[in-house]
Amino acid sequence: MGPALEDFGARLTPPQSLLRHTLLNFIENR
């Protein structure tokens, strides 16, 4: 379960960071 959970986390992180980056850009551009 550990390695599978780590793989899931590695899969989940890029979209979250991209979403955070987009959100920060949106807030700064207002």
CHARMM internal coordinates of N, CA and C (Angstrom, degrees):
IC EDIT
DIST 1 N 1 CA 1.4620
DIST 1 CA 1 C 1.5290
ANGL 1 N 1 CA 1 C 109.98
DIST 1 C 2 N 1.3276
ANGL 1 CA 1 C 2 N 117.94
DIHE 1 N 1 CA 1 C 2 N -34.44
DIST 2 N 2 CA 1.4640
ANGL 1 C 2 N 2 CA 120.99
DIHE 1 CA 1 C 2 N 2 CA -179.58
DIST 2 CA 2 C 1.5211
ANGL 2 N 2 CA 2 C 112.77
DIHE 1 C 2 N 2 CA 2 C -57.86
DIST 2 C 3 N 1.3529
ANGL 2 CA 2 C 3 N 118.03
DIHE 2 N 2 CA 2 C 3 N -59.39
DIST 3 N 3 CA 1.4728
ANGL 2 C 3 N 3 CA 120.42
DIHE 2 CA 2 C 3 N 3 CA -179.15
DIST 3 CA 3 C 1.5222
ANGL 3 N 3 CA 3 C 112.26
DIHE 2 C 3 N 3 CA 3 C -58.98
DIST 3 C 4 N 1.3219
ANGL 3 CA 3 C 4 N 117.12
DIHE 3 N 3 CA 3 C 4 N -39.21
DIST 4 N 4 CA 1.4672
ANGL 3 C 4 N 4 CA 120.22
DIHE 3 CA 3 C 4 N 4 CA -179.92
DIST 4 CA 4 C 1.5255
ANGL 4 N 4 CA 4 C 109.81
DIHE 3 C 4 N 4 CA 4 C -64.51
DIST 4 C 5 N 1.3216
ANGL 4 CA 4 C 5 N 115.45
DIHE 4 N 4 CA 4 C 5 N -40.00
DIST 5 N 5 CA 1.4611
ANGL 4 C 5 N 5 CA 120.01
DIHE 4 CA 4 C 5 N 5 CA 179.81
DIST 5 CA 5 C 1.5248
ANGL 5 N 5 CA 5 C 109.99
DIHE 4 C 5 N 5 CA 5 C -66.53
DIST 5 C 6 N 1.3426
ANGL 5 CA 5 C 6 N 116.44
DIHE 5 N 5 CA 5 C 6 N -39.31
DIST 6 N 6 CA 1.4708
ANGL 5 C 6 N 6 CA 120.22
DIHE 5 CA 5 C 6 N 6 CA 178.01
DIST 6 CA 6 C 1.5240
ANGL 6 N 6 CA 6 C 110.36
DIHE 5 C 6 N 6 CA 6 C -64.27
DIST 6 C 7 N 1.3351
ANGL 6 CA 6 C 7 N 116.48
DIHE 6 N 6 CA 6 C 7 N -40.25
DIST 7 N 7 CA 1.4644
ANGL 6 C 7 N 7 CA 120.22
DIHE 6 CA 6 C 7 N 7 CA 179.19
DIST 7 CA 7 C 1.5244
ANGL 7 N 7 CA 7 C 109.89
DIHE 6 C 7 N 7 CA 7 C -64.47
DIST 7 C 8 N 1.3337
ANGL 7 CA 7 C 8 N 116.33
DIHE 7 N 7 CA 7 C 8 N -39.98
DIST 8 N 8 CA 1.4594
ANGL 7 C 8 N 8 CA 120.84
DIHE 7 CA 7 C 8 N 8 CA 178.47
DIST 8 CA 8 C 1.5275
ANGL 8 N 8 CA 8 C 109.91
DIHE 7 C 8 N 8 CA 8 C -63.75
DIST 8 C 9 N 1.3418
ANGL 8 CA 8 C 9 N 116.14
DIHE 8 N 8 CA 8 C 9 N -41.78
DIST 9 N 9 CA 1.4628
ANGL 8 C 9 N 9 CA 120.44
DIHE 8 CA 8 C 9 N 9 CA 178.83
DIST 9 CA 9 C 1.5235
ANGL 9 N 9 CA 9 C 111.01
DIHE 8 C 9 N 9 CA 9 C -64.30
DIST 9 C 10 N 1.3365
ANGL 9 CA 9 C 10 N 116.41
DIHE 9 N 9 CA 9 C 10 N -41.11
DIST 10 N 10 CA 1.4667
ANGL 9 C 10 N 10 CA 120.74
DIHE 9 CA 9 C 10 N 10 CA 179.44
DIST 10 CA 10 C 1.5252
ANGL 10 N 10 CA 10 C 109.77
DIHE 9 C 10 N 10 CA 10 C -64.89
DIST 10 C 11 N 1.3281
ANGL 10 CA 10 C 11 N 116.08
DIHE 10 N 10 CA 10 C 11 N -33.40
DIST 11 N 11 CA 1.4632
ANGL 10 C 11 N 11 CA 120.23
DIHE 10 CA 10 C 11 N 11 CA 178.75
DIST 11 CA 11 C 1.5175
ANGL 11 N 11 CA 11 C 110.47
DIHE 10 C 11 N 11 CA 11 C -73.16
DIST 11 C 12 N 1.3252
ANGL 11 CA 11 C 12 N 117.07
DIHE 11 N 11 CA 11 C 12 N -31.84
DIST 12 N 12 CA 1.4638
ANGL 11 C 12 N 12 CA 121.43
DIHE 11 CA 11 C 12 N 12 CA -172.70
DIST 12 CA 12 C 1.5303
ANGL 12 N 12 CA 12 C 111.51
DIHE 11 C 12 N 12 CA 12 C -84.05
DIST 12 C 13 N 1.3334
ANGL 12 CA 12 C 13 N 117.00
DIHE 12 N 12 CA 12 C 13 N -26.86
DIST 13 N 13 CA 1.4668
ANGL 12 C 13 N 13 CA 119.92
DIHE 12 CA 12 C 13 N 13 CA -172.20
DIST 13 CA 13 C 1.5322
ANGL 13 N 13 CA 13 C 114.12
DIHE 12 C 13 N 13 CA 13 C -65.74
DIST 13 C 14 N 1.3455
ANGL 13 CA 13 C 14 N 120.19
DIHE 13 N 13 CA 13 C 14 N -47.53
DIST 14 N 14 CA 1.4705
ANGL 13 C 14 N 14 CA 119.40
DIHE 13 CA 13 C 14 N 14 CA -176.43
DIST 14 CA 14 C 1.5275
ANGL 14 N 14 CA 14 C 114.00
DIHE 13 C 14 N 14 CA 14 C -56.04
DIST 14 C 15 N 1.3342
ANGL 14 CA 14 C 15 N 119.96
DIHE 14 N 14 CA 14 C 15 N -46.74
DIST 15 N 15 CA 1.4670
ANGL 14 C 15 N 15 CA 119.13
DIHE 14 CA 14 C 15 N 15 CA 178.75
DIST 15 CA 15 C 1.5282
ANGL 15 N 15 CA 15 C 111.73
DIHE 14 C 15 N 15 CA 15 C -61.26
DIST 15 C 16 N 1.3320
ANGL 15 CA 15 C 16 N 116.79
DIHE 15 N 15 CA 15 C 16 N -38.53
DIST 16 N 16 CA 1.4642
ANGL 15 C 16 N 16 CA 119.65
DIHE 15 CA 15 C 16 N 16 CA -179.46
DIST 16 CA 16 C 1.5165
ANGL 16 N 16 CA 16 C 110.83
DIHE 15 C 16 N 16 CA 16 C -64.89
DIST 16 C 17 N 1.3389
ANGL 16 CA 16 C 17 N 116.61
DIHE 16 N 16 CA 16 C 17 N -44.42
DIST 17 N 17 CA 1.4662
ANGL 16 C 17 N 17 CA 119.96
DIHE 16 CA 16 C 17 N 17 CA -179.85
DIST 17 CA 17 C 1.5258
ANGL 17 N 17 CA 17 C 110.02
DIHE 16 C 17 N 17 CA 17 C -65.79
DIST 17 C 18 N 1.3319
ANGL 17 CA 17 C 18 N 116.64
DIHE 17 N 17 CA 17 C 18 N -37.85
DIST 18 N 18 CA 1.4620
ANGL 17 C 18 N 18 CA 120.50
DIHE 17 CA 17 C 18 N 18 CA 178.75
DIST 18 CA 18 C 1.5225
ANGL 18 N 18 CA 18 C 110.01
DIHE 17 C 18 N 18 CA 18 C -65.93
DIST 18 C 19 N 1.3294
ANGL 18 CA 18 C 19 N 116.42
DIHE 18 N 18 CA 18 C 19 N -41.35
DIST 19 N 19 CA 1.4593
ANGL 18 C 19 N 19 CA 120.57
DIHE 18 CA 18 C 19 N 19 CA 179.12
DIST 19 CA 19 C 1.5231
ANGL 19 N 19 CA 19 C 110.15
DIHE 18 C 19 N 19 CA 19 C -64.44
DIST 19 C 20 N 1.3452
ANGL 19 CA 19 C 20 N 116.08
DIHE 19 N 19 CA 19 C 20 N -41.54
DIST 20 N 20 CA 1.4636
ANGL 19 C 20 N 20 CA 120.00
DIHE 19 CA 19 C 20 N 20 CA 179.11
DIST 20 CA 20 C 1.5190
ANGL 20 N 20 CA 20 C 110.20
DIHE 19 C 20 N 20 CA 20 C -63.82
DIST 20 C 21 N 1.3480
ANGL 20 CA 20 C 21 N 116.25
DIHE 20 N 20 CA 20 C 21 N -41.24
DIST 21 N 21 CA 1.4620
ANGL 20 C 21 N 21 CA 120.89
DIHE 20 CA 20 C 21 N 21 CA 179.84
DIST 21 CA 21 C 1.5283
ANGL 21 N 21 CA 21 C 110.15
DIHE 20 C 21 N 21 CA 21 C -63.04
DIST 21 C 22 N 1.3291
ANGL 21 CA 21 C 22 N 116.45
DIHE 21 N 21 CA 21 C 22 N -43.62
DIST 22 N 22 CA 1.4604
ANGL 21 C 22 N 22 CA 120.98
DIHE 21 CA 21 C 22 N 22 CA 179.59
DIST 22 CA 22 C 1.5229
ANGL 22 N 22 CA 22 C 110.46
DIHE 21 C 22 N 22 CA 22 C -64.10
DIST 22 C 23 N 1.3297
ANGL 22 CA 22 C 23 N 116.03
DIHE 22 N 22 CA 22 C 23 N -41.30
DIST 23 N 23 CA 1.4576
ANGL 22 C 23 N 23 CA 120.10
DIHE 22 CA 22 C 23 N 23 CA -179.77
DIST 23 CA 23 C 1.5197
ANGL 23 N 23 CA 23 C 110.86
DIHE 22 C 23 N 23 CA 23 C -64.18
DIST 23 C 24 N 1.3354
ANGL 23 CA 23 C 24 N 117.27
DIHE 23 N 23 CA 23 C 24 N -42.56
DIST 24 N 24 CA 1.4685
ANGL 23 C 24 N 24 CA 120.53
DIHE 23 CA 23 C 24 N 24 CA 179.42
DIST 24 CA 24 C 1.5229
ANGL 24 N 24 CA 24 C 110.14
DIHE 23 C 24 N 24 CA 24 C -63.49
DIST 24 C 25 N 1.3280
ANGL 24 CA 24 C 25 N 117.15
DIHE 24 N 24 CA 24 C 25 N -41.81
DIST 25 N 25 CA 1.4667
ANGL 24 C 25 N 25 CA 120.30
DIHE 24 CA 24 C 25 N 25 CA 178.69
DIST 25 CA 25 C 1.5199
ANGL 25 N 25 CA 25 C 110.31
DIHE 24 C 25 N 25 CA 25 C -63.16
DIST 25 C 26 N 1.3310
ANGL 25 CA 25 C 26 N 116.73
DIHE 25 N 25 CA 25 C 26 N -41.35
DIST 26 N 26 CA 1.4594
ANGL 25 C 26 N 26 CA 121.29
DIHE 25 CA 25 C 26 N 26 CA -179.61
DIST 26 CA 26 C 1.5299
ANGL 26 N 26 CA 26 C 110.48
DIHE 25 C 26 N 26 CA 26 C -62.42
DIST 26 C 27 N 1.3345
ANGL 26 CA 26 C 27 N 115.81
DIHE 26 N 26 CA 26 C 27 N -42.81
DIST 27 N 27 CA 1.4700
ANGL 26 C 27 N 27 CA 119.91
DIHE 26 CA 26 C 27 N 27 CA -179.49
DIST 27 CA 27 C 1.5286
ANGL 27 N 27 CA 27 C 110.53
DIHE 26 C 27 N 27 CA 27 C -67.10
DIST 27 C 28 N 1.3361
ANGL 27 CA 27 C 28 N 116.88
DIHE 27 N 27 CA 27 C 28 N -40.00
DIST 28 N 28 CA 1.4661
ANGL 27 C 28 N 28 CA 120.03
DIHE 27 CA 27 C 28 N 28 CA -178.19
DIST 28 CA 28 C 1.5250
ANGL 28 N 28 CA 28 C 111.42
DIHE 27 C 28 N 28 CA 28 C -69.68
DIST 28 C 29 N 1.3257
ANGL 28 CA 28 C 29 N 117.29
DIHE 28 N 28 CA 28 C 29 N -29.99
DIST 29 N 29 CA 1.4672
ANGL 28 C 29 N 29 CA 120.66
DIHE 28 CA 28 C 29 N 29 CA -175.46
DIST 29 CA 29 C 1.5240
ANGL 29 N 29 CA 29 C 112.19
DIHE 28 C 29 N 29 CA 29 C -83.69
DIST 29 C 30 N 1.3230
ANGL 29 CA 29 C 30 N 118.56
DIHE 29 N 29 CA 29 C 30 N -6.87
DIST 30 N 30 CA 1.4607
ANGL 29 C 30 N 30 CA 119.95
DIHE 29 CA 29 C 30 N 30 CA -178.34
DIST 30 CA 30 C 1.5210
ANGL 30 N 30 CA 30 C 111.23
DIHE 29 C 30 N 30 CA 30 C -72.40
END
COOR INIT
IC SEED 1 N 1 CA 1 C
IC BUILD
